[in-house]
Amino acid sequence: MKEQEKELKVTSGLAEEKSINLVDIFMYLLSYWKWFLVSILVFGGYFWYDYCKTPFMYNRSAVVMIKTPANTQGTMRMNRYNSFMSGPVNVASEILQFKSKELMRKVVSRLDADVSYTVRNGLRHDELYRESPIKVSFIQTRADDYLSFQVIPVDSDRVILSDLTGSDKKMTISLKDTIDSQIGKFVVEATDTYGDKWMDKTITVTKLPRDGMVGYFLSNLAIEQMDDDASLLQMSIQDKSALRAADMLDMLIAVYNEEAIEDKNKIAINTAEFIKGRLAVIEKDLGTVESDIERLKSSNEGLDVSTTAGMYIADAQQSQSEIKGVDAQLQLM
């Protein structure tokens, strides 16, 4: 009995040692409350700073239908027919065409999307795009050049230029004047939004490399087929400006339609040229045949070749019949 009691005491002691006391753990962690508080303040402050500094991103979307005389359903392929060619067009090929660099390069060029106008709002720089009170037209710059400077409206006719790339000087210029600087020639013009609320505000103008902006917009462009059997494409794009995102989608669709029409016109021109060439060859061959017929008629004293040939064939058939009759009589004899 004593041995059993000893065994029970030992077992209960081991159980007590293995048990976890949550109160002790909480008190232990509470002793380091200062470090927890510092960590929360540091990481929370960094998160808030990063949030205030990061510009807002806006999303715009559009639905595109690729019209065809007969949109086939039941497969993932769409048939596009015109008066010159017919063939199936894969949905993936349409998406790749929308995402082509050449198409996006034309969109960026037409919208001047490689020129950015920003104004500081706290820690964040907001993209103005068409809401900008000024517009800068670069005259002697290459598409891959990077330029940056600041414009401060002073009054209704003048602005101050500062922080020109490669120069720390400030200059006061008149609107619509051609400025020749280290970064090339450019013109600063006022837009419809130019007014008193923009006076003495600093607007940062940045000319970015065009191919870089092409890659930026393509990376933010998403296109997917809405349904496996539908010829509808869901297009969406993200950008720092809601207006620019909407304009990018509209211009992309417009450029795509122009390219499709241009391709059809090229096919029509090539087909017409091919038919014209074949008609010329056929006309030449027919002229040669007519000449041969005329010469044949002349050599046969104007007789109709077809009539004469028919007469010869009839005489030959009659002769064959008479020969067969004579052969039959000889056999009877």
VEXDREN-2710 file (C-alpha; in Angstrom, 1 decimal):
% VEXDREN-2710
k/r/px/py/pz
1/MET/0.0/0.0/0.0
2/LYS/2.8/2.4/0.9
3/GLU/4.5/1.7/-2.4
4/GLN/1.3/2.5/-4.3
5/GLU/0.9/5.8/-2.4
6/LYS/4.5/6.7/-3.3
7/GLU/3.8/6.0/-7.0
8/LEU/0.6/8.1/-6.9
9/LYS/2.5/11.1/-5.3
10/VAL/5.2/10.9/-8.0
11/THR/2.7/10.7/-10.8
12/SER/0.7/13.7/-9.5
13/GLY/3.9/15.7/-9.1
14/LEU/4.8/15.1/-12.8
15/ALA/1.3/16.1/-13.9
16/GLU/1.6/19.4/-11.9
17/GLU/5.0/20.1/-13.6
18/LYS/3.6/19.5/-17.1
19/SER/0.6/21.7/-16.6
20/ILE/0.7/25.3/-18.2
21/ASN/-0.3/28.3/-16.0
22/LEU/-1.7/31.0/-18.3
23/VAL/-1.7/33.6/-15.6
24/ASP/2.1/33.2/-15.2
25/ILE/2.6/33.6/-19.0
26/PHE/0.4/36.7/-19.1
27/MET/2.2/38.3/-16.2
28/TYR/5.5/37.4/-17.9
29/LEU/4.5/39.1/-21.1
30/LEU/3.0/42.0/-19.3
31/SER/6.4/42.8/-17.9
32/TYR/7.5/43.7/-21.4
33/TRP/4.6/46.0/-22.2
34/LYS/6.9/48.8/-23.1
35/TRP/8.4/46.9/-26.0
36/PHE/5.0/45.9/-27.3
37/LEU/3.8/49.5/-27.2
38/VAL/7.0/50.7/-29.0
39/SER/6.5/48.1/-31.7
40/ILE/2.9/49.0/-32.2
41/LEU/3.8/52.7/-32.5
42/VAL/6.7/52.2/-34.8
43/PHE/5.0/49.8/-37.2
44/GLY/1.6/51.6/-37.0
45/GLY/3.4/54.9/-37.8
46/TYR/5.2/53.4/-40.7
47/PHE/2.0/52.0/-42.1
48/TRP/0.3/55.3/-41.8
49/TYR/3.2/57.1/-43.4
50/ASP/3.2/54.7/-46.3
51/TYR/-0.6/55.0/-46.7
52/CYS/-0.4/58.8/-46.8
53/LYS/2.5/58.8/-49.3
54/THR/1.1/56.2/-51.7
55/PRO/-1.1/57.7/-54.4
56/PHE/-4.7/56.4/-54.9
57/MET/-5.3/53.9/-57.7
58/TYR/-8.5/54.1/-59.7
59/ASN/-10.0/51.2/-61.7
60/ARG/-12.1/51.7/-64.8
61/SER/-13.6/48.9/-66.9
62/ALA/-15.4/48.4/-70.2
63/VAL/-17.1/45.5/-72.1
64/VAL/-16.1/45.0/-75.7
65/MET/-18.1/43.0/-78.2
66/ILE/-16.3/41.9/-81.4
67/LYS/-19.1/42.0/-83.9
68/THR/-19.3/39.3/-86.6
69/PRO/-22.0/38.3/-89.1
70/ALA/-22.5/35.1/-87.2
71/ASN/-21.1/34.9/-83.6
72/THR/-20.7/31.1/-83.2
73/GLN/-21.4/29.7/-79.7
74/GLY/-20.5/26.3/-78.5
75/THR/-16.8/26.7/-79.0
76/MET/-14.2/29.1/-77.7
77/ARG/-13.5/30.3/-81.1
78/MET/-15.1/33.3/-82.9
79/ASN/-15.6/33.4/-86.6
80/ARG/-15.0/36.7/-88.3
81/TYR/-16.0/36.9/-91.9
82/ASN/-15.7/39.7/-94.5
83/SER/-16.1/39.9/-98.3
84/PHE/-12.6/38.9/-98.9
85/MET/-11.6/36.3/-96.4
86/SER/-13.1/33.9/-93.9
87/GLY/-11.5/32.1/-91.0
88/PRO/-11.8/31.5/-87.3
89/VAL/-10.2/34.1/-84.9
90/ASN/-9.1/32.8/-81.5
91/VAL/-10.3/34.8/-78.5
92/ALA/-6.7/34.7/-77.2
93/SER/-5.4/36.3/-80.3
94/GLU/-7.9/39.2/-79.9
95/ILE/-6.7/39.7/-76.3
96/LEU/-3.0/39.6/-77.4
97/GLN/-3.8/42.2/-80.1
98/PHE/-5.4/44.5/-77.4
99/LYS/-2.3/44.0/-75.3
100/SER/0.2/44.6/-78.1
101/LYS/2.9/47.3/-77.5
102/GLU/2.3/48.9/-80.9
103/LEU/-1.4/49.5/-80.1
104/MET/-0.6/50.9/-76.6
105/ARG/2.2/53.1/-78.0
106/LYS/-0.3/54.8/-80.3
107/VAL/-2.7/55.3/-77.4
108/VAL/0.0/56.8/-75.2
109/SER/1.1/59.1/-78.1
110/ARG/-2.4/60.4/-78.8
111/LEU/-3.3/61.1/-75.2
112/ASP/0.1/62.4/-74.3
113/ALA/0.0/60.0/-71.4
114/ASP/3.8/60.1/-71.1
115/VAL/3.6/63.6/-69.7
116/SER/2.5/63.7/-66.0
117/TYR/1.1/66.7/-64.1
118/THR/1.1/66.3/-60.3
119/VAL/0.4/68.5/-57.3
120/ARG/1.3/67.8/-53.7
121/ASN/-1.5/67.1/-51.4
122/GLY/0.0/66.4/-48.0
123/LEU/2.5/63.6/-48.4
124/ARG/0.7/62.4/-51.5
125/HIS/1.2/63.6/-55.1
126/ASP/-2.1/63.6/-57.0
127/GLU/-2.2/63.1/-60.8
128/LEU/-4.0/66.0/-62.5
129/TYR/-4.1/64.8/-66.1
130/ARG/-6.9/66.9/-67.9
131/GLU/-7.6/68.8/-64.7
132/SER/-4.1/70.4/-64.9
133/PRO/-4.2/74.2/-65.3
134/ILE/-1.3/74.1/-67.7
135/LYS/-0.2/72.0/-70.7
136/VAL/3.4/71.6/-71.8
137/SER/4.1/70.8/-75.5
138/PHE/7.6/69.5/-76.0
139/ILE/9.1/70.5/-79.4
140/GLN/12.6/69.0/-79.5
141/THR/12.5/66.0/-77.4
142/ARG/12.8/62.3/-78.1
143/ALA/10.3/59.7/-77.1
144/ASP/12.7/58.1/-74.6
145/ASP/13.8/61.3/-72.9
146/TYR/13.2/61.9/-69.2
147/LEU/12.5/65.5/-68.2
148/SER/11.2/67.1/-65.0
149/PHE/10.6/70.6/-63.8
150/GLN/8.1/72.6/-61.8
151/VAL/5.6/75.3/-62.9
152/ILE/4.1/77.9/-60.5
153/PRO/1.3/80.1/-61.9
154/VAL/1.8/83.8/-60.9
155/ASP/-0.9/85.6/-62.8
156/SER/-3.2/85.2/-65.8
157/ASP/-0.2/85.5/-68.2
158/ARG/2.9/84.4/-66.4
159/VAL/4.4/81.4/-64.7
160/ILE/7.6/80.6/-62.9
161/LEU/9.7/77.6/-64.0
162/SER/12.0/76.0/-61.5
163/ASP/14.0/72.8/-61.0
164/LEU/14.7/72.4/-64.7
165/THR/16.6/69.2/-65.3
166/GLY/20.3/70.1/-65.3
167/SER/19.7/73.6/-63.8
168/ASP/18.8/75.2/-60.4
169/LYS/17.7/78.5/-61.8
170/LYS/14.2/80.0/-61.7
171/MET/12.8/82.0/-64.6
172/THR/9.5/83.8/-65.1
173/ILE/8.0/83.3/-68.6
174/SER/4.9/84.2/-70.4
175/LEU/2.3/81.6/-71.4
176/LYS/2.6/80.4/-75.0
177/ASP/6.2/81.5/-75.3
178/THR/8.7/79.0/-76.7
179/ILE/11.3/78.2/-74.1
180/ASP/14.8/77.0/-75.1
181/SER/16.5/75.3/-72.2
182/GLN/18.9/72.6/-71.3
183/ILE/16.2/70.0/-71.7
184/GLY/15.1/71.3/-75.2
185/LYS/12.4/73.5/-76.5
186/PHE/8.9/73.5/-75.0
187/VAL/5.8/75.7/-74.7
188/VAL/3.7/76.2/-71.6
189/GLU/0.0/76.9/-72.3
190/ALA/-3.0/77.5/-70.1
191/THR/-5.9/75.2/-70.1
192/ASP/-9.6/75.7/-69.4
193/THR/-9.0/75.0/-65.7
194/TYR/-6.4/77.8/-65.3
195/GLY/-7.7/80.2/-62.6
196/ASP/-7.1/81.9/-59.3
197/LYS/-7.3/78.7/-57.3
198/TRP/-4.0/77.5/-58.9
199/MET/-2.0/80.7/-58.2
200/ASP/1.2/80.1/-56.3
201/LYS/0.7/76.3/-56.3
202/THR/3.6/74.2/-57.5
203/ILE/2.8/71.8/-60.4
204/THR/5.4/69.2/-61.2
205/VAL/5.7/68.4/-64.9
206/THR/7.4/65.1/-65.7
207/LYS/8.2/63.8/-69.3
208/LEU/8.6/60.1/-68.9
209/PRO/10.1/57.6/-71.5
210/ARG/7.2/56.5/-73.8
211/ASP/8.2/52.8/-73.8
212/GLY/8.3/52.9/-70.0
213/MET/4.7/54.3/-69.9
214/VAL/3.6/51.6/-72.4
215/GLY/4.9/48.9/-70.1
216/TYR/3.2/50.6/-67.1
217/PHE/-0.2/50.7/-68.7
218/LEU/0.1/47.2/-70.1
219/SER/1.0/45.9/-66.7
220/ASN/-2.2/47.5/-65.3
221/LEU/-4.4/46.3/-68.1
222/ALA/-6.5/43.2/-67.6
223/ILE/-8.6/41.5/-70.3
224/GLU/-10.6/38.3/-70.1
225/GLN/-13.4/36.6/-71.9
226/MET/-16.6/37.0/-70.0
227/ASP/-17.9/33.6/-70.9
228/ASP/-16.4/30.6/-72.7
229/ASP/-19.1/30.8/-75.5
230/ALA/-19.4/34.6/-75.7
231/SER/-17.6/37.1/-77.9
232/LEU/-17.5/39.6/-75.1
233/LEU/-14.3/40.8/-73.5
234/GLN/-14.1/42.4/-70.1
235/MET/-11.4/45.1/-70.0
236/SER/-10.2/46.9/-67.0
237/ILE/-7.2/49.2/-66.2
238/GLN/-5.8/50.8/-63.1
239/ASP/-4.2/54.3/-63.0
240/LYS/-3.5/57.2/-60.6
241/SER/-6.1/59.3/-62.5
242/ALA/-9.7/58.1/-63.0
243/LEU/-10.1/60.3/-66.1
244/ARG/-6.9/59.0/-67.7
245/ALA/-7.9/55.4/-67.0
246/ALA/-11.2/55.9/-68.8
247/ASP/-9.6/57.8/-71.7
248/MET/-7.0/55.0/-72.1
249/LEU/-9.7/52.4/-72.4
250/ASP/-11.7/54.4/-74.9
251/MET/-8.7/55.3/-77.0
252/LEU/-7.5/51.7/-76.9
253/ILE/-10.8/50.5/-78.3
254/ALA/-10.8/53.2/-81.0
255/VAL/-7.3/52.4/-82.1
256/TYR/-8.1/48.7/-82.2
257/ASN/-11.1/49.4/-84.5
258/GLU/-9.0/51.6/-86.7
259/GLU/-6.4/48.8/-87.1
260/ALA/-9.1/46.3/-88.0
261/ILE/-10.5/48.7/-90.7
262/GLU/-7.0/49.3/-92.0
263/ASP/-6.4/45.6/-92.2
264/LYS/-9.6/45.1/-94.1
265/ASN/-8.7/47.9/-96.5
266/LYS/-5.3/46.4/-97.2
267/ILE/-6.9/43.0/-97.9
268/ALA/-9.4/44.7/-100.3
269/ILE/-6.6/46.6/-102.1
270/ASN/-4.5/43.5/-102.4
271/THR/-7.4/41.4/-103.7
272/ALA/-8.4/44.0/-106.2
273/GLU/-4.8/44.2/-107.5
274/PHE/-4.6/40.4/-107.8
275/ILE/-7.9/40.3/-109.7
276/LYS/-6.8/43.1/-112.0
277/GLY/-3.5/41.3/-112.7
278/ARG/-5.3/38.0/-113.5
279/LEU/-7.8/39.8/-115.8
280/ALA/-4.9/41.3/-117.7
281/VAL/-3.4/37.9/-118.2
282/ILE/-6.7/36.3/-119.3
283/GLU/-7.3/39.3/-121.7
284/LYS/-3.9/38.8/-123.2
285/ASP/-4.5/35.0/-123.7
286/LEU/-8.0/35.6/-125.2
287/GLY/-6.5/38.1/-127.6
288/THR/-3.9/35.6/-128.8
289/VAL/-6.6/32.9/-129.3
290/GLU/-8.8/35.4/-131.4
291/SER/-5.8/36.2/-133.5
292/ASP/-5.1/32.6/-134.2
293/ILE/-8.7/32.0/-135.2
294/GLU/-8.6/34.9/-137.6
295/ARG/-5.4/33.7/-139.2
296/LEU/-6.9/30.2/-139.5
297/LYS/-10.0/31.6/-141.2
298/SER/-7.9/33.6/-143.6
299/SER/-5.8/30.6/-144.6
300/ASN/-9.0/28.6/-145.3
301/GLU/-10.5/31.3/-147.5
302/GLY/-12.8/32.7/-144.9
303/LEU/-14.6/29.4/-144.1
304/ASP/-16.1/29.0/-140.7
305/VAL/-13.7/26.7/-138.9
306/SER/-16.4/25.2/-136.7
307/THR/-18.8/24.5/-139.6
308/THR/-16.1/22.9/-141.7
309/ALA/-14.9/20.7/-138.9
310/GLY/-18.5/19.5/-138.4
311/MET/-18.8/18.6/-142.0
312/TYR/-15.5/16.7/-141.9
313/ILE/-16.6/14.7/-138.9
314/ALA/-20.0/13.9/-140.5
315/ASP/-18.3/12.7/-143.7
316/ALA/-15.9/10.6/-141.7
317/GLN/-18.7/8.9/-139.8
318/GLN/-20.6/8.2/-143.1
319/SER/-17.5/6.7/-144.6
320/GLN/-17.1/4.4/-141.5
321/SER/-20.6/3.2/-141.9
322/GLU/-20.1/2.4/-145.6
323/ILE/-16.9/0.5/-144.8
324/LYS/-18.7/-1.6/-142.2
325/GLY/-21.5/-2.4/-144.7
326/VAL/-19.0/-3.5/-147.3
327/ASP/-17.2/-5.7/-144.8
328/ALA/-20.5/-7.4/-143.9
329/GLN/-21.3/-8.1/-147.6
330/LEU/-17.8/-9.6/-148.1
331/GLN/-18.4/-11.9/-145.2
332/LEU/-21.7/-13.0/-146.6
333/MET/-20.1/-13.7/-150.0
END
